[in-house]
Amino acid sequence: MTAPTVSRILLTGFEPFDQDPINPSWEVARALDGEVIAGGAVHALQMPCVFGAAIQALDEALAELQPALVICLGFAGGRSEITPERVAINIDDARIPDNAGKQPVDEAVVANAPAAYFSTLPIKAMVRNMRDMGVPASVSNTAGTFVCNHIFYALMHRLSRRAAPGVRGGFIHTPVLPGQVASQPGMDLDLQIKGIREAIRTAMTVHQDLRENAGQLY
């Protein structure tokens, strides 16, 4: 009997940056590396927190793995929930330098490309399912203008132009770990892993997102 085909899931997290010794997004990704979730095998990749180099690493992984699902993770200080991002915008505007000292201002991620792309993940269903499991989560409408948005936009631009349709992708921000940043909210690593595992399961099994309010006034 032929063994069932297992899809590949690319799950990325960033290396530490801005003098932080740890990046929760990579700790979550590597904890899930090798797991099979809803018929998909997770392949974790640590991304450089560097403009341009992150896109090169993404391109190499897409070519090698030919994944059915791509979820990029990053961490967002000040957030206490796991936040799937709704939209990526075509702008690099760095408040701080990246790990290579680059600090672009008002530069396009991809020249002569659309202003924005929406995630193709079922972000509202992901949030609902994570909450049902006791994991704080909400939809975010801004991925910032640093390397997180940079790789999110690059991913969606590439998926929009791929010859093979049906590959879904998007970006999720995770909180910092408790005690990582003084006076900032955090979430235990085990709870973050639980939430992202459920987000992946949802992305692999839910093909039509929920239609419910997840808007914000500001």
PyMOL commands that place a pseudoatom at each C-alpha (Angstrom):
pseudoatom trace, name=CA, resn=MET, resi=1, chain=A, elem=C, hetatm=0, pos=[0.000, 0.000, 0.000]
pseudoatom trace, name=CA, resn=THR, resi=2, chain=A, elem=C, hetatm=0, pos=[1.333, 3.438, -0.927]
pseudoatom trace, name=CA, resn=ALA, resi=3, chain=A, elem=C, hetatm=0, pos=[1.931, 5.725, 2.040]
pseudoatom trace, name=CA, resn=PRO, resi=4, chain=A, elem=C, hetatm=0, pos=[-0.235, 8.861, 2.100]
pseudoatom trace, name=CA, resn=THR, resi=5, chain=A, elem=C, hetatm=0, pos=[1.417, 11.986, 0.743]
pseudoatom trace, name=CA, resn=VAL, resi=6, chain=A, elem=C, hetatm=0, pos=[2.397, 14.478, 3.421]
pseudoatom trace, name=CA, resn=SER, resi=7, chain=A, elem=C, hetatm=0, pos=[2.280, 18.151, 2.469]
pseudoatom trace, name=CA, resn=ARG, resi=8, chain=A, elem=C, hetatm=0, pos=[5.073, 20.482, 3.519]
pseudoatom trace, name=CA, resn=ILE, resi=9, chain=A, elem=C, hetatm=0, pos=[4.495, 23.467, 5.772]
pseudoatom trace, name=CA, resn=LEU, resi=10, chain=A, elem=C, hetatm=0, pos=[7.126, 26.199, 5.903]
pseudoatom trace, name=CA, resn=LEU, resi=11, chain=A, elem=C, hetatm=0, pos=[7.152, 27.893, 9.313]
pseudoatom trace, name=CA, resn=THR, resi=12, chain=A, elem=C, hetatm=0, pos=[9.651, 30.695, 9.770]
pseudoatom trace, name=CA, resn=GLY, resi=13, chain=A, elem=C, hetatm=0, pos=[10.788, 32.649, 12.812]
pseudoatom trace, name=CA, resn=PHE, resi=14, chain=A, elem=C, hetatm=0, pos=[13.319, 35.433, 13.168]
pseudoatom trace, name=CA, resn=GLU, resi=15, chain=A, elem=C, hetatm=0, pos=[16.717, 35.450, 14.798]
pseudoatom trace, name=CA, resn=PRO, resi=16, chain=A, elem=C, hetatm=0, pos=[17.132, 37.746, 17.844]
pseudoatom trace, name=CA, resn=PHE, resi=17, chain=A, elem=C, hetatm=0, pos=[17.493, 41.450, 17.103]
pseudoatom trace, name=CA, resn=ASP, resi=18, chain=A, elem=C, hetatm=0, pos=[17.799, 44.840, 18.790]
pseudoatom trace, name=CA, resn=GLN, resi=19, chain=A, elem=C, hetatm=0, pos=[19.960, 43.416, 21.612]
pseudoatom trace, name=CA, resn=ASP, resi=20, chain=A, elem=C, hetatm=0, pos=[17.352, 40.836, 22.649]
pseudoatom trace, name=CA, resn=PRO, resi=21, chain=A, elem=C, hetatm=0, pos=[19.041, 37.499, 23.446]
pseudoatom trace, name=CA, resn=ILE, resi=22, chain=A, elem=C, hetatm=0, pos=[16.014, 35.496, 22.315]
pseudoatom trace, name=CA, resn=ASN, resi=23, chain=A, elem=C, hetatm=0, pos=[13.267, 35.797, 19.717]
pseudoatom trace, name=CA, resn=PRO, resi=24, chain=A, elem=C, hetatm=0, pos=[10.035, 34.013, 20.708]
pseudoatom trace, name=CA, resn=SER, resi=25, chain=A, elem=C, hetatm=0, pos=[9.002, 33.585, 17.083]
pseudoatom trace, name=CA, resn=TRP, resi=26, chain=A, elem=C, hetatm=0, pos=[11.980, 31.304, 16.424]
pseudoatom trace, name=CA, resn=GLU, resi=27, chain=A, elem=C, hetatm=0, pos=[11.507, 29.442, 19.706]
pseudoatom trace, name=CA, resn=VAL, resi=28, chain=A, elem=C, hetatm=0, pos=[7.936, 28.630, 18.643]
pseudoatom trace, name=CA, resn=ALA, resi=29, chain=A, elem=C, hetatm=0, pos=[8.921, 27.651, 15.104]
pseudoatom trace, name=CA, resn=ARG, resi=30, chain=A, elem=C, hetatm=0, pos=[11.723, 25.335, 16.134]
pseudoatom trace, name=CA, resn=ALA, resi=31, chain=A, elem=C, hetatm=0, pos=[9.547, 23.707, 18.807]
pseudoatom trace, name=CA, resn=LEU, resi=32, chain=A, elem=C, hetatm=0, pos=[7.087, 22.714, 16.069]
pseudoatom trace, name=CA, resn=ASP, resi=33, chain=A, elem=C, hetatm=0, pos=[9.748, 21.601, 13.580]
pseudoatom trace, name=CA, resn=GLY, resi=34, chain=A, elem=C, hetatm=0, pos=[9.064, 18.054, 12.393]
pseudoatom trace, name=CA, resn=GLU, resi=35, chain=A, elem=C, hetatm=0, pos=[5.512, 17.851, 13.716]
pseudoatom trace, name=CA, resn=VAL, resi=36, chain=A, elem=C, hetatm=0, pos=[2.826, 16.604, 11.355]
pseudoatom trace, name=CA, resn=ILE, resi=37, chain=A, elem=C, hetatm=0, pos=[-0.261, 18.790, 11.691]
pseudoatom trace, name=CA, resn=ALA, resi=38, chain=A, elem=C, hetatm=0, pos=[-3.424, 18.060, 9.696]
pseudoatom trace, name=CA, resn=GLY, resi=39, chain=A, elem=C, hetatm=0, pos=[-1.438, 16.124, 7.095]
pseudoatom trace, name=CA, resn=GLY, resi=40, chain=A, elem=C, hetatm=0, pos=[1.373, 18.637, 6.794]
pseudoatom trace, name=CA, resn=ALA, resi=41, chain=A, elem=C, hetatm=0, pos=[4.957, 18.246, 7.992]
pseudoatom trace, name=CA, resn=VAL, resi=42, chain=A, elem=C, hetatm=0, pos=[6.361, 21.395, 9.588]
pseudoatom trace, name=CA, resn=HIS, resi=43, chain=A, elem=C, hetatm=0, pos=[9.741, 22.603, 8.343]
pseudoatom trace, name=CA, resn=ALA, resi=44, chain=A, elem=C, hetatm=0, pos=[11.099, 25.399, 10.550]
pseudoatom trace, name=CA, resn=LEU, resi=45, chain=A, elem=C, hetatm=0, pos=[13.471, 28.023, 9.189]
pseudoatom trace, name=CA, resn=GLN, resi=46, chain=A, elem=C, hetatm=0, pos=[15.242, 30.758, 11.127]
pseudoatom trace, name=CA, resn=MET, resi=47, chain=A, elem=C, hetatm=0, pos=[15.191, 33.995, 9.148]
pseudoatom trace, name=CA, resn=PRO, resi=48, chain=A, elem=C, hetatm=0, pos=[17.840, 36.712, 9.354]
pseudoatom trace, name=CA, resn=CYS, resi=49, chain=A, elem=C, hetatm=0, pos=[16.451, 39.970, 10.691]
pseudoatom trace, name=CA, resn=VAL, resi=50, chain=A, elem=C, hetatm=0, pos=[17.954, 41.777, 7.728]
pseudoatom trace, name=CA, resn=PHE, resi=51, chain=A, elem=C, hetatm=0, pos=[16.238, 43.573, 4.882]
pseudoatom trace, name=CA, resn=GLY, resi=52, chain=A, elem=C, hetatm=0, pos=[16.827, 41.739, 1.608]
pseudoatom trace, name=CA, resn=ALA, resi=53, chain=A, elem=C, hetatm=0, pos=[18.614, 38.766, 3.172]
pseudoatom trace, name=CA, resn=ALA, resi=54, chain=A, elem=C, hetatm=0, pos=[15.332, 37.605, 4.699]
pseudoatom trace, name=CA, resn=ILE, resi=55, chain=A, elem=C, hetatm=0, pos=[13.731, 37.550, 1.256]
pseudoatom trace, name=CA, resn=GLN, resi=56, chain=A, elem=C, hetatm=0, pos=[16.661, 35.590, -0.168]
pseudoatom trace, name=CA, resn=ALA, resi=57, chain=A, elem=C, hetatm=0, pos=[16.281, 32.982, 2.588]
pseudoatom trace, name=CA, resn=LEU, resi=58, chain=A, elem=C, hetatm=0, pos=[12.548, 32.793, 1.892]
pseudoatom trace, name=CA, resn=ASP, resi=59, chain=A, elem=C, hetatm=0, pos=[13.107, 32.318, -1.844]
pseudoatom trace, name=CA, resn=GLU, resi=60, chain=A, elem=C, hetatm=0, pos=[15.564, 29.481, -1.238]
pseudoatom trace, name=CA, resn=ALA, resi=61, chain=A, elem=C, hetatm=0, pos=[13.153, 27.722, 1.135]
pseudoatom trace, name=CA, resn=LEU, resi=62, chain=A, elem=C, hetatm=0, pos=[10.202, 28.091, -1.249]
pseudoatom trace, name=CA, resn=ALA, resi=63, chain=A, elem=C, hetatm=0, pos=[12.236, 26.626, -4.101]
pseudoatom trace, name=CA, resn=GLU, resi=64, chain=A, elem=C, hetatm=0, pos=[13.518, 23.723, -2.020]
pseudoatom trace, name=CA, resn=LEU, resi=65, chain=A, elem=C, hetatm=0, pos=[10.360, 22.740, -0.132]
pseudoatom trace, name=CA, resn=GLN, resi=66, chain=A, elem=C, hetatm=0, pos=[7.550, 23.668, -2.534]
pseudoatom trace, name=CA, resn=PRO, resi=67, chain=A, elem=C, hetatm=0, pos=[5.281, 24.030, 0.514]
pseudoatom trace, name=CA, resn=ALA, resi=68, chain=A, elem=C, hetatm=0, pos=[1.489, 23.908, 0.532]
pseudoatom trace, name=CA, resn=LEU, resi=69, chain=A, elem=C, hetatm=0, pos=[1.351, 26.425, 3.387]
pseudoatom trace, name=CA, resn=VAL, resi=70, chain=A, elem=C, hetatm=0, pos=[3.716, 29.183, 4.505]
pseudoatom trace, name=CA, resn=ILE, resi=71, chain=A, elem=C, hetatm=0, pos=[3.408, 30.954, 7.834]
pseudoatom trace, name=CA, resn=CYS, resi=72, chain=A, elem=C, hetatm=0, pos=[6.002, 33.499, 8.863]
pseudoatom trace, name=CA, resn=LEU, resi=73, chain=A, elem=C, hetatm=0, pos=[6.277, 34.415, 12.542]
pseudoatom trace, name=CA, resn=GLY, resi=74, chain=A, elem=C, hetatm=0, pos=[7.700, 37.455, 14.265]
pseudoatom trace, name=CA, resn=PHE, resi=75, chain=A, elem=C, hetatm=0, pos=[7.327, 38.930, 17.712]
pseudoatom trace, name=CA, resn=ALA, resi=76, chain=A, elem=C, hetatm=0, pos=[5.660, 42.199, 18.599]
pseudoatom trace, name=CA, resn=GLY, resi=77, chain=A, elem=C, hetatm=0, pos=[6.588, 43.910, 21.830]
pseudoatom trace, name=CA, resn=GLY, resi=78, chain=A, elem=C, hetatm=0, pos=[3.642, 45.371, 23.680]
pseudoatom trace, name=CA, resn=ARG, resi=79, chain=A, elem=C, hetatm=0, pos=[1.150, 42.785, 22.458]
pseudoatom trace, name=CA, resn=SER, resi=80, chain=A, elem=C, hetatm=0, pos=[-0.284, 40.222, 24.849]
pseudoatom trace, name=CA, resn=GLU, resi=81, chain=A, elem=C, hetatm=0, pos=[-2.050, 38.099, 22.221]
pseudoatom trace, name=CA, resn=ILE, resi=82, chain=A, elem=C, hetatm=0, pos=[-1.118, 36.029, 19.183]
pseudoatom trace, name=CA, resn=THR, resi=83, chain=A, elem=C, hetatm=0, pos=[-2.082, 38.234, 16.252]
pseudoatom trace, name=CA, resn=PRO, resi=84, chain=A, elem=C, hetatm=0, pos=[-2.514, 36.947, 12.693]
pseudoatom trace, name=CA, resn=GLU, resi=85, chain=A, elem=C, hetatm=0, pos=[-1.888, 39.869, 10.349]
pseudoatom trace, name=CA, resn=ARG, resi=86, chain=A, elem=C, hetatm=0, pos=[-4.481, 40.934, 7.808]
pseudoatom trace, name=CA, resn=VAL, resi=87, chain=A, elem=C, hetatm=0, pos=[-2.430, 42.991, 5.354]
pseudoatom trace, name=CA, resn=ALA, resi=88, chain=A, elem=C, hetatm=0, pos=[1.140, 43.531, 4.149]
pseudoatom trace, name=CA, resn=ILE, resi=89, chain=A, elem=C, hetatm=0, pos=[2.124, 46.912, 2.695]
pseudoatom trace, name=CA, resn=ASN, resi=90, chain=A, elem=C, hetatm=0, pos=[4.793, 47.719, 0.142]
pseudoatom trace, name=CA, resn=ILE, resi=91, chain=A, elem=C, hetatm=0, pos=[6.991, 49.901, 2.322]
pseudoatom trace, name=CA, resn=ASP, resi=92, chain=A, elem=C, hetatm=0, pos=[10.205, 49.588, 4.318]
pseudoatom trace, name=CA, resn=ASP, resi=93, chain=A, elem=C, hetatm=0, pos=[10.507, 52.344, 6.908]
pseudoatom trace, name=CA, resn=ALA, resi=94, chain=A, elem=C, hetatm=0, pos=[12.773, 51.203, 9.734]
pseudoatom trace, name=CA, resn=ARG, resi=95, chain=A, elem=C, hetatm=0, pos=[12.652, 52.937, 13.110]
pseudoatom trace, name=CA, resn=ILE, resi=96, chain=A, elem=C, hetatm=0, pos=[15.804, 51.035, 14.132]
pseudoatom trace, name=CA, resn=PRO, resi=97, chain=A, elem=C, hetatm=0, pos=[18.583, 49.410, 12.090]
pseudoatom trace, name=CA, resn=ASP, resi=98, chain=A, elem=C, hetatm=0, pos=[18.311, 45.727, 11.216]
pseudoatom trace, name=CA, resn=ASN, resi=99, chain=A, elem=C, hetatm=0, pos=[20.985, 43.227, 12.240]
pseudoatom trace, name=CA, resn=ALA, resi=100, chain=A, elem=C, hetatm=0, pos=[23.194, 44.317, 9.348]
pseudoatom trace, name=CA, resn=GLY, resi=101, chain=A, elem=C, hetatm=0, pos=[22.859, 48.006, 10.189]
pseudoatom trace, name=CA, resn=LYS, resi=102, chain=A, elem=C, hetatm=0, pos=[20.445, 48.733, 7.343]
pseudoatom trace, name=CA, resn=GLN, resi=103, chain=A, elem=C, hetatm=0, pos=[17.759, 51.332, 8.046]
pseudoatom trace, name=CA, resn=PRO, resi=104, chain=A, elem=C, hetatm=0, pos=[15.707, 52.000, 4.898]
pseudoatom trace, name=CA, resn=VAL, resi=105, chain=A, elem=C, hetatm=0, pos=[13.334, 54.951, 4.872]
pseudoatom trace, name=CA, resn=ASP, resi=106, chain=A, elem=C, hetatm=0, pos=[10.256, 55.011, 2.628]
pseudoatom trace, name=CA, resn=GLU, resi=107, chain=A, elem=C, hetatm=0, pos=[11.579, 52.336, 0.265]
pseudoatom trace, name=CA, resn=ALA, resi=108, chain=A, elem=C, hetatm=0, pos=[9.411, 49.822, -1.577]
pseudoatom trace, name=CA, resn=VAL, resi=109, chain=A, elem=C, hetatm=0, pos=[9.749, 46.180, -0.597]
pseudoatom trace, name=CA, resn=VAL, resi=110, chain=A, elem=C, hetatm=0, pos=[9.240, 45.313, -4.276]
pseudoatom trace, name=CA, resn=ALA, resi=111, chain=A, elem=C, hetatm=0, pos=[9.576, 48.071, -6.873]
pseudoatom trace, name=CA, resn=ASN, resi=112, chain=A, elem=C, hetatm=0, pos=[6.605, 48.692, -9.171]
pseudoatom trace, name=CA, resn=ALA, resi=113, chain=A, elem=C, hetatm=0, pos=[4.443, 46.199, -7.281]
pseudoatom trace, name=CA, resn=PRO, resi=114, chain=A, elem=C, hetatm=0, pos=[0.986, 46.595, -5.698]
pseudoatom trace, name=CA, resn=ALA, resi=115, chain=A, elem=C, hetatm=0, pos=[0.614, 48.799, -2.627]
pseudoatom trace, name=CA, resn=ALA, resi=116, chain=A, elem=C, hetatm=0, pos=[-0.606, 45.918, -0.461]
pseudoatom trace, name=CA, resn=TYR, resi=117, chain=A, elem=C, hetatm=0, pos=[-1.600, 42.270, -0.271]
pseudoatom trace, name=CA, resn=PHE, resi=118, chain=A, elem=C, hetatm=0, pos=[-4.055, 40.562, 2.044]
pseudoatom trace, name=CA, resn=SER, resi=119, chain=A, elem=C, hetatm=0, pos=[-3.143, 37.383, 3.880]
pseudoatom trace, name=CA, resn=THR, resi=120, chain=A, elem=C, hetatm=0, pos=[-4.624, 34.253, 2.331]
pseudoatom trace, name=CA, resn=LEU, resi=121, chain=A, elem=C, hetatm=0, pos=[-4.821, 32.512, 5.720]
pseudoatom trace, name=CA, resn=PRO, resi=122, chain=A, elem=C, hetatm=0, pos=[-8.216, 32.074, 7.429]
pseudoatom trace, name=CA, resn=ILE, resi=123, chain=A, elem=C, hetatm=0, pos=[-7.190, 34.625, 10.038]
pseudoatom trace, name=CA, resn=LYS, resi=124, chain=A, elem=C, hetatm=0, pos=[-10.566, 35.011, 11.743]
pseudoatom trace, name=CA, resn=ALA, resi=125, chain=A, elem=C, hetatm=0, pos=[-11.088, 31.270, 12.045]
pseudoatom trace, name=CA, resn=MET, resi=126, chain=A, elem=C, hetatm=0, pos=[-7.563, 30.982, 13.434]
pseudoatom trace, name=CA, resn=VAL, resi=127, chain=A, elem=C, hetatm=0, pos=[-8.335, 33.572, 16.094]
pseudoatom trace, name=CA, resn=ARG, resi=128, chain=A, elem=C, hetatm=0, pos=[-11.644, 31.945, 17.007]
pseudoatom trace, name=CA, resn=ASN, resi=129, chain=A, elem=C, hetatm=0, pos=[-10.074, 28.499, 17.312]
pseudoatom trace, name=CA, resn=MET, resi=130, chain=A, elem=C, hetatm=0, pos=[-7.128, 29.727, 19.350]
pseudoatom trace, name=CA, resn=ARG, resi=131, chain=A, elem=C, hetatm=0, pos=[-9.466, 31.526, 21.733]
pseudoatom trace, name=CA, resn=ASP, resi=132, chain=A, elem=C, hetatm=0, pos=[-11.595, 28.391, 22.054]
pseudoatom trace, name=CA, resn=MET, resi=133, chain=A, elem=C, hetatm=0, pos=[-8.444, 26.609, 23.227]
pseudoatom trace, name=CA, resn=GLY, resi=134, chain=A, elem=C, hetatm=0, pos=[-7.721, 29.280, 25.825]
pseudoatom trace, name=CA, resn=VAL, resi=135, chain=A, elem=C, hetatm=0, pos=[-5.039, 31.096, 23.844]
pseudoatom trace, name=CA, resn=PRO, resi=136, chain=A, elem=C, hetatm=0, pos=[-5.428, 34.901, 23.727]
pseudoatom trace, name=CA, resn=ALA, resi=137, chain=A, elem=C, hetatm=0, pos=[-5.583, 35.966, 20.076]
pseudoatom trace, name=CA, resn=SER, resi=138, chain=A, elem=C, hetatm=0, pos=[-6.910, 38.718, 17.836]
pseudoatom trace, name=CA, resn=VAL, resi=139, chain=A, elem=C, hetatm=0, pos=[-6.675, 39.916, 14.237]
pseudoatom trace, name=CA, resn=SER, resi=140, chain=A, elem=C, hetatm=0, pos=[-4.091, 42.651, 13.653]
pseudoatom trace, name=CA, resn=ASN, resi=141, chain=A, elem=C, hetatm=0, pos=[-4.398, 45.220, 10.894]
pseudoatom trace, name=CA, resn=THR, resi=142, chain=A, elem=C, hetatm=0, pos=[-0.777, 46.345, 10.886]
pseudoatom trace, name=CA, resn=ALA, resi=143, chain=A, elem=C, hetatm=0, pos=[2.397, 44.317, 10.614]
pseudoatom trace, name=CA, resn=GLY, resi=144, chain=A, elem=C, hetatm=0, pos=[4.526, 47.438, 11.048]
pseudoatom trace, name=CA, resn=THR, resi=145, chain=A, elem=C, hetatm=0, pos=[7.132, 48.635, 8.553]
pseudoatom trace, name=CA, resn=PHE, resi=146, chain=A, elem=C, hetatm=0, pos=[10.180, 46.679, 9.756]
pseudoatom trace, name=CA, resn=VAL, resi=147, chain=A, elem=C, hetatm=0, pos=[11.485, 43.271, 8.621]
pseudoatom trace, name=CA, resn=CYS, resi=148, chain=A, elem=C, hetatm=0, pos=[8.256, 41.485, 9.669]
pseudoatom trace, name=CA, resn=ASN, resi=149, chain=A, elem=C, hetatm=0, pos=[6.176, 43.407, 7.149]
pseudoatom trace, name=CA, resn=HIS, resi=150, chain=A, elem=C, hetatm=0, pos=[9.088, 43.197, 4.682]
pseudoatom trace, name=CA, resn=ILE, resi=151, chain=A, elem=C, hetatm=0, pos=[8.999, 39.388, 4.608]
pseudoatom trace, name=CA, resn=PHE, resi=152, chain=A, elem=C, hetatm=0, pos=[5.187, 39.256, 4.799]
pseudoatom trace, name=CA, resn=TYR, resi=153, chain=A, elem=C, hetatm=0, pos=[4.865, 41.457, 1.717]
pseudoatom trace, name=CA, resn=ALA, resi=154, chain=A, elem=C, hetatm=0, pos=[7.569, 39.557, -0.166]
pseudoatom trace, name=CA, resn=LEU, resi=155, chain=A, elem=C, hetatm=0, pos=[5.857, 36.258, 0.610]
pseudoatom trace, name=CA, resn=MET, resi=156, chain=A, elem=C, hetatm=0, pos=[2.454, 37.396, -0.594]
pseudoatom trace, name=CA, resn=HIS, resi=157, chain=A, elem=C, hetatm=0, pos=[3.948, 38.958, -3.733]
pseudoatom trace, name=CA, resn=ARG, resi=158, chain=A, elem=C, hetatm=0, pos=[5.648, 35.685, -4.585]
pseudoatom trace, name=CA, resn=LEU, resi=159, chain=A, elem=C, hetatm=0, pos=[2.586, 33.566, -3.878]
pseudoatom trace, name=CA, resn=SER, resi=160, chain=A, elem=C, hetatm=0, pos=[0.487, 35.836, -6.083]
pseudoatom trace, name=CA, resn=ARG, resi=161, chain=A, elem=C, hetatm=0, pos=[2.827, 35.148, -9.007]
pseudoatom trace, name=CA, resn=ARG, resi=162, chain=A, elem=C, hetatm=0, pos=[3.438, 31.421, -8.565]
pseudoatom trace, name=CA, resn=ALA, resi=163, chain=A, elem=C, hetatm=0, pos=[2.487, 29.138, -11.424]
pseudoatom trace, name=CA, resn=ALA, resi=164, chain=A, elem=C, hetatm=0, pos=[1.023, 26.570, -8.989]
pseudoatom trace, name=CA, resn=PRO, resi=165, chain=A, elem=C, hetatm=0, pos=[-2.110, 28.053, -7.409]
pseudoatom trace, name=CA, resn=GLY, resi=166, chain=A, elem=C, hetatm=0, pos=[-3.517, 27.167, -4.024]
pseudoatom trace, name=CA, resn=VAL, resi=167, chain=A, elem=C, hetatm=0, pos=[-0.499, 27.798, -1.791]
pseudoatom trace, name=CA, resn=ARG, resi=168, chain=A, elem=C, hetatm=0, pos=[-1.672, 29.796, 1.210]
pseudoatom trace, name=CA, resn=GLY, resi=169, chain=A, elem=C, hetatm=0, pos=[0.462, 32.140, 3.224]
pseudoatom trace, name=CA, resn=GLY, resi=170, chain=A, elem=C, hetatm=0, pos=[0.588, 34.902, 5.764]
pseudoatom trace, name=CA, resn=PHE, resi=171, chain=A, elem=C, hetatm=0, pos=[2.209, 36.318, 8.865]
pseudoatom trace, name=CA, resn=ILE, resi=172, chain=A, elem=C, hetatm=0, pos=[1.516, 35.972, 12.587]
pseudoatom trace, name=CA, resn=HIS, resi=173, chain=A, elem=C, hetatm=0, pos=[2.965, 38.100, 15.378]
pseudoatom trace, name=CA, resn=THR, resi=174, chain=A, elem=C, hetatm=0, pos=[3.617, 36.475, 18.744]
pseudoatom trace, name=CA, resn=PRO, resi=175, chain=A, elem=C, hetatm=0, pos=[4.049, 38.283, 22.077]
pseudoatom trace, name=CA, resn=VAL, resi=176, chain=A, elem=C, hetatm=0, pos=[7.275, 38.510, 24.013]
pseudoatom trace, name=CA, resn=LEU, resi=177, chain=A, elem=C, hetatm=0, pos=[7.985, 35.921, 26.680]
pseudoatom trace, name=CA, resn=PRO, resi=178, chain=A, elem=C, hetatm=0, pos=[7.204, 36.764, 30.324]
pseudoatom trace, name=CA, resn=GLY, resi=179, chain=A, elem=C, hetatm=0, pos=[10.047, 38.793, 31.776]
pseudoatom trace, name=CA, resn=GLN, resi=180, chain=A, elem=C, hetatm=0, pos=[11.755, 39.260, 28.410]
pseudoatom trace, name=CA, resn=VAL, resi=181, chain=A, elem=C, hetatm=0, pos=[11.004, 42.978, 28.346]
pseudoatom trace, name=CA, resn=ALA, resi=182, chain=A, elem=C, hetatm=0, pos=[10.374, 44.811, 31.602]
pseudoatom trace, name=CA, resn=SER, resi=183, chain=A, elem=C, hetatm=0, pos=[6.851, 46.222, 32.010]
pseudoatom trace, name=CA, resn=GLN, resi=184, chain=A, elem=C, hetatm=0, pos=[5.623, 44.662, 28.746]
pseudoatom trace, name=CA, resn=PRO, resi=185, chain=A, elem=C, hetatm=0, pos=[2.934, 41.973, 28.563]
pseudoatom trace, name=CA, resn=GLY, resi=186, chain=A, elem=C, hetatm=0, pos=[4.039, 38.489, 27.586]
pseudoatom trace, name=CA, resn=MET, resi=187, chain=A, elem=C, hetatm=0, pos=[2.840, 34.944, 27.001]
pseudoatom trace, name=CA, resn=ASP, resi=188, chain=A, elem=C, hetatm=0, pos=[4.371, 31.660, 28.122]
pseudoatom trace, name=CA, resn=LEU, resi=189, chain=A, elem=C, hetatm=0, pos=[6.212, 29.794, 25.379]
pseudoatom trace, name=CA, resn=ASP, resi=190, chain=A, elem=C, hetatm=0, pos=[4.123, 26.643, 25.830]
pseudoatom trace, name=CA, resn=LEU, resi=191, chain=A, elem=C, hetatm=0, pos=[0.937, 28.652, 25.285]
pseudoatom trace, name=CA, resn=GLN, resi=192, chain=A, elem=C, hetatm=0, pos=[2.406, 30.303, 22.196]
pseudoatom trace, name=CA, resn=ILE, resi=193, chain=A, elem=C, hetatm=0, pos=[3.347, 26.891, 20.778]
pseudoatom trace, name=CA, resn=LYS, resi=194, chain=A, elem=C, hetatm=0, pos=[-0.168, 25.616, 21.482]
pseudoatom trace, name=CA, resn=GLY, resi=195, chain=A, elem=C, hetatm=0, pos=[-1.678, 28.623, 19.717]
pseudoatom trace, name=CA, resn=ILE, resi=196, chain=A, elem=C, hetatm=0, pos=[0.499, 28.442, 16.608]
pseudoatom trace, name=CA, resn=ARG, resi=197, chain=A, elem=C, hetatm=0, pos=[-0.084, 24.695, 16.349]
pseudoatom trace, name=CA, resn=GLU, resi=198, chain=A, elem=C, hetatm=0, pos=[-3.824, 25.394, 16.292]
pseudoatom trace, name=CA, resn=ALA, resi=199, chain=A, elem=C, hetatm=0, pos=[-3.345, 28.231, 13.795]
pseudoatom trace, name=CA, resn=ILE, resi=200, chain=A, elem=C, hetatm=0, pos=[-1.536, 25.814, 11.467]
pseudoatom trace, name=CA, resn=ARG, resi=201, chain=A, elem=C, hetatm=0, pos=[-4.222, 23.159, 11.902]
pseudoatom trace, name=CA, resn=THR, resi=202, chain=A, elem=C, hetatm=0, pos=[-6.883, 25.725, 11.065]
pseudoatom trace, name=CA, resn=ALA, resi=203, chain=A, elem=C, hetatm=0, pos=[-5.010, 26.941, 7.993]
pseudoatom trace, name=CA, resn=MET, resi=204, chain=A, elem=C, hetatm=0, pos=[-4.724, 23.357, 6.752]
pseudoatom trace, name=CA, resn=THR, resi=205, chain=A, elem=C, hetatm=0, pos=[-8.396, 22.480, 7.275]
pseudoatom trace, name=CA, resn=VAL, resi=206, chain=A, elem=C, hetatm=0, pos=[-10.483, 25.670, 6.956]
pseudoatom trace, name=CA, resn=HIS, resi=207, chain=A, elem=C, hetatm=0, pos=[-10.882, 26.795, 3.360]
pseudoatom trace, name=CA, resn=GLN, resi=208, chain=A, elem=C, hetatm=0, pos=[-13.490, 29.540, 3.838]
pseudoatom trace, name=CA, resn=ASP, resi=209, chain=A, elem=C, hetatm=0, pos=[-12.759, 32.067, 6.561]
pseudoatom trace, name=CA, resn=LEU, resi=210, chain=A, elem=C, hetatm=0, pos=[-15.370, 33.187, 9.077]
pseudoatom trace, name=CA, resn=ARG, resi=211, chain=A, elem=C, hetatm=0, pos=[-17.366, 36.306, 8.336]
pseudoatom trace, name=CA, resn=GLU, resi=212, chain=A, elem=C, hetatm=0, pos=[-17.440, 38.110, 11.656]
pseudoatom trace, name=CA, resn=ASN, resi=213, chain=A, elem=C, hetatm=0, pos=[-16.269, 41.435, 13.006]
pseudoatom trace, name=CA, resn=ALA, resi=214, chain=A, elem=C, hetatm=0, pos=[-12.580, 41.827, 13.737]
pseudoatom trace, name=CA, resn=GLY, resi=215, chain=A, elem=C, hetatm=0, pos=[-12.248, 45.526, 12.953]
pseudoatom trace, name=CA, resn=GLN, resi=216, chain=A, elem=C, hetatm=0, pos=[-10.590, 48.243, 14.986]
pseudoatom trace, name=CA, resn=LEU, resi=217, chain=A, elem=C, hetatm=0, pos=[-11.263, 51.913, 15.520]
pseudoatom trace, name=CA, resn=TYR, resi=218, chain=A, elem=C, hetatm=0, pos=[-7.573, 52.790, 15.579]
for i in range(1, 218): cmd.bond("trace and resi %d" % i, "trace and resi %d" % (i + 1))
show_as sticks, trace
zoom trace
